[in-house]
Amino acid sequence: MRLLCSTGAFSRFPDLTDYRAVLRYGPLLAVDGFEVMFYPSWTGEIEQIAHRLQQSGLRFPAIHAEKGIAPALISDQPEEREQGWRWFEASCYLGQALGSQVLVFHLWGLPQSDTQIERNFALLSDCISLTERNNMLFAIETIPCQLATPLSHVRAAIERDNRSRVALDTEFLAMHAQLAEAFQADWLWNEKRVVHIHIKDYDGQLYLPDSRRRYLQPGEGTIDFAQCFAALHQHHYNGYVSLEAPVALPDGTRNITRLNESLHLLRDWMDNIGNKSHPQGDGSTI
């Protein structure tokens, strides 16, 4: 396993998307590399951004494509579909330029969620082919659903195109009560479908009273990450584990100390798989 930090942990859409934050905070973090989060505003200067990140000396084994690509691609408006492909092509360009091996993709997303999933599946093969032409694996993230479940959609995608790979998100799987199922699903592990894992904790609440998104660092919720890493060890998982829980504060500052604490905790779990209990000792399970 290789420990990554998502650059989304110290950035935020739409107000904190400057790529130079990667250059500023990246060297301060104890990781094997980064999962770079692509933002729409990068599209017009993608070559410059790619060059600056290449020159940084940092490693970027994974890229997270713009989250609005799939909703744009199934839009009834031609200009939105064109924009979706521009975002996708720019995401792929950046990933290839940085030597990324995995592209994480939201195959469905807001505002439709999975209510038009057949339209999402219809674009699957084209998206995979474009990703492969840029020398990356296409990993479908297990994001929230309205009608079905993340794992059911991922399995359906694999049946439609066997080239599909999977990015598990611990928070969203826990939200759908599918985290244990994910680690027990032979169809995910026997053929090494899982190539990427997002780490965020969960305690049943995604939003604050004022409707702002709420994120928990590992150890702040009820997910038993020691058990998660024990399961990864049992499956001989050797892919990426990426911390995605943000530390950007309302005033725009970043709590890098807290981020490094979480990364050290994950490293400890990775290096001592199955030997530690949940730090809260609350008996929670995956």
C-alpha positions as CSV (number, residue, x, y, z in Angstrom):
1,M,0.0,0.0,0.0
2,R,1.1,3.5,-0.7
3,L,-0.1,6.5,1.3
4,L,-1.3,9.5,-0.6
5,C,-2.9,12.8,0.4
6,S,-5.6,14.3,-1.8
7,T,-4.9,17.9,-2.7
8,G,-8.5,18.4,-1.9
9,A,-7.6,18.1,1.7
10,F,-6.1,21.6,1.6
11,S,-8.2,23.1,-1.2
12,R,-11.9,23.8,-1.5
13,F,-14.3,24.5,-4.4
14,P,-15.0,27.2,-5.4
15,D,-12.9,29.6,-3.3
16,L,-9.6,27.7,-2.6
17,T,-8.7,26.2,-5.9
18,D,-5.3,27.8,-6.7
19,Y,-2.9,25.1,-7.8
20,R,-0.1,26.9,-6.0
21,A,-1.4,25.5,-2.7
22,V,-0.1,22.2,-3.9
23,L,3.4,23.7,-4.2
24,R,3.1,25.4,-0.8
25,Y,1.7,22.6,1.3
26,G,2.8,19.5,-0.5
27,P,6.4,19.5,0.7
28,L,5.1,19.7,4.3
29,L,3.3,16.4,4.3
30,A,4.7,12.9,5.1
31,V,3.3,10.9,2.2
32,D,4.3,8.8,-0.7
33,G,2.6,11.1,-3.2
34,F,-0.6,13.0,-3.9
35,E,-3.9,12.6,-5.6
36,V,-4.3,15.8,-7.4
37,M,-7.8,17.3,-7.5
38,F,-8.7,18.9,-10.8
39,Y,-10.9,22.0,-10.7
40,P,-12.8,23.6,-13.7
41,S,-10.9,26.9,-13.5
42,W,-7.7,25.0,-14.4
43,T,-8.9,24.1,-17.8
44,G,-7.7,27.2,-19.6
45,E,-4.2,27.0,-18.1
46,I,-3.7,23.3,-17.9
47,E,-0.3,23.3,-19.6
48,Q,1.1,25.8,-17.3
49,I,-0.3,24.0,-14.2
50,A,1.1,20.7,-15.5
51,H,4.5,22.2,-16.0
52,R,4.6,23.8,-12.5
53,L,3.5,20.6,-10.8
54,Q,6.0,18.6,-12.9
55,Q,8.8,20.9,-11.7
56,S,7.8,20.7,-8.0
57,G,9.6,17.3,-7.4
58,L,6.3,16.0,-5.9
59,R,4.8,12.7,-7.0
60,F,1.2,12.5,-8.3
61,P,0.3,8.8,-8.7
62,A,-3.4,9.6,-9.0
63,I,-5.7,12.3,-10.3
64,H,-9.3,13.0,-9.4
65,A,-11.2,14.2,-12.5
66,E,-13.5,17.2,-12.2
67,K,-16.6,16.0,-10.3
68,G,-19.1,17.6,-12.7
69,I,-17.9,15.8,-15.8
70,A,-20.5,13.0,-15.9
71,P,-23.5,15.3,-15.1
72,A,-22.3,17.6,-17.9
73,L,-21.9,14.7,-20.3
74,I,-25.5,13.5,-19.9
75,S,-26.9,17.0,-20.1
76,D,-29.6,17.8,-22.7
77,Q,-27.6,21.0,-23.5
78,P,-24.9,20.6,-26.2
79,E,-22.7,23.3,-24.7
80,E,-22.7,21.5,-21.3
81,R,-21.8,18.2,-23.0
82,E,-18.9,20.0,-24.8
83,Q,-17.8,21.5,-21.5
84,G,-17.8,18.1,-19.9
85,W,-15.5,16.6,-22.5
86,R,-13.2,19.6,-22.2
87,W,-12.9,19.0,-18.5
88,F,-12.3,15.4,-19.0
89,E,-9.7,15.9,-21.7
90,A,-7.9,18.5,-19.4
91,S,-8.1,16.1,-16.5
92,C,-6.5,13.3,-18.6
93,Y,-3.9,15.7,-20.0
94,L,-2.8,16.6,-16.5
95,G,-2.8,13.0,-15.3
96,Q,-0.6,11.9,-18.2
97,A,1.7,14.8,-17.8
98,L,2.2,14.1,-14.1
99,G,2.7,10.3,-14.7
100,S,-0.5,9.4,-12.8
101,Q,-1.5,5.8,-12.9
102,V,-5.1,6.1,-11.8
103,L,-7.9,8.5,-12.7
104,V,-10.7,8.7,-10.1
105,F,-14.0,9.4,-11.7
106,H,-17.6,10.2,-10.5
107,L,-19.6,8.2,-13.0
108,W,-22.8,9.7,-11.6
109,G,-23.2,12.9,-9.6
110,L,-25.2,16.0,-8.6
111,P,-27.7,17.2,-9.4
112,Q,-29.1,14.0,-11.0
113,S,-27.2,11.6,-8.7
114,D,-28.0,8.1,-10.0
115,T,-31.6,8.9,-11.3
116,Q,-30.3,8.7,-14.9
117,I,-27.8,5.9,-14.4
118,E,-28.5,4.2,-17.8
119,R,-27.3,7.4,-19.5
120,N,-24.2,7.4,-17.3
121,F,-23.5,3.8,-18.2
122,A,-23.9,4.7,-21.9
123,L,-20.8,6.9,-21.8
124,L,-18.7,4.5,-19.7
125,S,-16.7,2.9,-22.5
126,D,-15.9,6.2,-24.1
127,C,-14.6,7.5,-20.8
128,I,-12.5,4.4,-20.2
129,S,-11.0,4.5,-23.7
130,L,-10.0,8.2,-23.3
131,T,-8.4,7.4,-19.9
132,E,-6.5,4.5,-21.3
133,R,-5.2,6.5,-24.2
134,N,-3.6,8.7,-21.6
135,N,-2.0,5.7,-19.9
136,M,-4.2,5.5,-16.8
137,L,-6.7,3.2,-15.1
138,F,-10.3,4.4,-14.9
139,A,-11.5,4.0,-11.3
140,I,-15.2,4.6,-10.5
141,E,-15.7,6.1,-7.0
142,T,-18.3,4.8,-4.7
143,I,-20.2,8.1,-4.2
144,P,-23.7,8.5,-2.7
145,C,-26.8,7.4,-4.6
146,Q,-30.5,8.3,-4.4
147,L,-32.1,5.2,-6.0
148,A,-29.7,2.3,-5.5
149,T,-26.3,1.8,-3.8
150,P,-22.7,2.5,-4.8
151,L,-21.6,-1.1,-4.9
152,S,-24.6,-2.2,-7.1
153,H,-23.7,0.5,-9.6
154,V,-20.0,-0.3,-9.6
155,R,-20.8,-4.0,-10.2
156,A,-23.1,-3.1,-13.0
157,A,-20.4,-0.9,-14.6
158,I,-17.9,-3.8,-14.4
159,E,-20.4,-6.1,-16.1
160,R,-20.9,-3.5,-18.9
161,D,-17.2,-2.8,-19.4
162,N,-14.7,-5.2,-17.9
163,R,-12.0,-2.5,-18.0
164,S,-13.7,-0.7,-15.1
165,R,-11.7,-0.3,-11.8
166,V,-12.9,0.9,-8.5
167,A,-12.1,3.6,-5.9
168,L,-13.7,2.9,-2.6
169,D,-14.7,5.8,-0.4
170,T,-15.0,4.8,3.3
171,E,-17.3,7.7,4.3
172,F,-19.8,7.1,1.5
173,L,-19.8,3.3,1.9
174,A,-20.4,3.7,5.6
175,M,-23.3,6.2,4.8
176,H,-24.9,3.4,2.7
177,A,-24.0,0.7,5.3
178,Q,-21.9,-1.0,2.7
179,L,-18.4,-0.7,4.1
180,A,-18.3,-4.3,5.5
181,E,-19.9,-5.6,2.4
182,A,-17.2,-3.9,0.3
183,F,-14.4,-5.7,2.1
184,Q,-16.3,-9.0,1.9
185,A,-17.1,-8.8,-1.8
186,D,-15.0,-11.4,-3.6
187,W,-16.0,-9.9,-7.0
188,L,-14.1,-6.7,-6.0
189,W,-10.9,-8.4,-4.7
190,N,-10.4,-11.6,-6.6
191,E,-9.7,-9.8,-9.8
192,K,-8.0,-6.8,-8.1
193,R,-10.7,-4.3,-9.1
194,V,-9.9,-1.9,-6.3
195,V,-7.0,0.3,-7.2
196,H,-7.7,3.3,-4.9
197,I,-9.2,4.1,-1.5
198,H,-10.4,7.4,-0.1
199,I,-10.2,7.8,3.7
200,K,-12.7,9.9,5.5
201,D,-14.5,9.0,8.8
202,Y,-18.2,9.0,9.3
203,D,-20.7,9.2,12.2
204,G,-24.0,9.5,10.5
205,Q,-24.0,13.2,9.7
206,L,-22.8,14.6,6.4
207,Y,-23.9,18.2,6.9
208,L,-23.8,20.9,9.5
209,P,-27.0,22.7,10.7
210,D,-26.3,25.6,8.2
211,S,-26.1,23.0,5.3
212,R,-22.3,23.2,4.9
213,R,-20.6,19.9,4.3
214,R,-19.1,18.3,7.3
215,Y,-15.9,16.1,7.2
216,L,-14.3,13.9,9.8
217,Q,-10.7,13.0,10.1
218,P,-9.9,9.3,10.7
219,G,-10.5,8.5,14.4
220,E,-13.2,11.2,14.8
221,G,-16.1,9.0,13.7
222,T,-17.3,5.4,14.1
223,I,-15.4,3.6,11.3
224,D,-12.9,1.0,12.6
225,F,-10.0,1.8,10.4
226,A,-7.8,-0.8,12.1
227,Q,-10.2,-3.4,10.9
228,C,-10.3,-1.8,7.5
229,F,-6.6,-2.1,7.1
230,A,-6.6,-5.6,8.5
231,A,-9.1,-6.5,5.7
232,L,-6.9,-4.8,3.1
233,H,-4.0,-6.9,4.3
234,Q,-6.0,-10.1,4.0
235,H,-6.8,-9.1,0.4
236,H,-3.1,-8.4,-0.4
237,Y,-4.1,-4.9,-1.5
238,N,-1.1,-3.0,-2.9
239,G,-2.8,0.1,-4.3
240,Y,-3.2,3.7,-3.1
241,V,-4.8,4.8,0.1
242,S,-5.6,8.5,-0.1
243,L,-6.6,10.8,2.8
244,E,-9.4,13.0,1.6
245,A,-10.6,14.7,4.8
246,P,-10.2,18.5,4.4
247,V,-8.4,20.8,6.8
248,A,-9.3,24.1,5.1
249,L,-10.9,26.4,7.7
250,P,-13.7,28.9,7.0
251,D,-11.2,31.8,6.9
252,G,-9.1,30.0,4.2
253,T,-6.2,28.9,6.5
254,R,-5.2,25.3,6.5
255,N,-4.5,23.2,9.6
256,I,-1.5,21.3,8.3
257,T,-0.6,20.1,11.7
258,R,-3.9,18.3,11.9
259,L,-3.5,16.9,8.4
260,N,-0.1,15.4,9.3
261,E,-1.5,13.9,12.5
262,S,-4.1,12.1,10.4
263,L,-1.5,11.0,7.9
264,H,0.8,9.6,10.7
265,L,-2.2,7.8,12.1
266,L,-2.9,6.1,8.7
267,R,0.7,5.3,8.3
268,D,0.7,3.6,11.8
269,W,-2.3,1.5,10.8
270,M,-0.7,0.6,7.5
271,D,2.5,-0.5,9.2
272,N,0.8,-2.3,12.1
273,I,-2.1,-3.8,10.2
274,G,-4.7,-5.5,12.5
275,N,-2.6,-4.9,15.7
276,K,-4.4,-1.8,16.9
277,S,-7.9,-1.3,18.1
278,H,-10.0,1.7,17.1
279,P,-8.5,4.7,19.0
280,Q,-11.9,5.6,20.5
281,G,-12.4,2.1,21.8
282,D,-16.2,2.3,21.0
283,G,-16.6,-1.2,19.6
284,S,-17.6,0.1,16.2
285,T,-17.0,-2.0,13.1
286,I,-16.6,-1.6,9.4
